[in-house]
């Protein structure tokens, strides 16, 4: 039995239909919803993380192979495995993972898959490189590529760099998708947690143009009087 076959076998054994039903509803898999048609085995993230540690010897090819699966948890396990491999100081390995990731964004097709993987895989890789790929993703027709664009900047924020987050947030202000409003507001909030002056400078310029959800997420950690002031200013 190959490694990928062993992984699929273990994932199947961990499946739970009751939990799967809960996850299908939570991740909006019904007709017309953002996760329409996605299949769930019913495996929680902590269990997948434990499995990831157990199979730390699996190859990058094995992890990438999981992305081809129709099961949500299989793809998530593959992404978690790739994230772990990105933590190792191997330039060639990191470049390979980044390239494979960006060529398979159609398989990274829900918000948890994006959020648990792109800061480490994309953001970290682009830390010392041209960040133009993020701006291309920000213009994509794919909801998930646009989310990758903004959430990948979480890595830069953690490094004390805010310019790309603010620039991409500006480009996403007119987005029609609530999941983009939430992700962008979240990243703005993370900027504000580190430097309120930078966040409020951005809000001073764009507050009235921000979707309400984006603004609410962005100002969530500000003192209540300032939160209320920004909400009133938007009106």
PyMOL commands that set and color helices and strands:
alter all, ss='L'
color gray80, all
select helices_A, chain A and resi 3-13+17-26+45-54+60-66+72-86+91-102+105-107+111-115+118-125+132-138+143-151+154-158+163-172+178-194+196-209+212-218+224-234
alter helices_A, ss='H'
color red, helices_A
deselect
rebuild
show_as cartoon
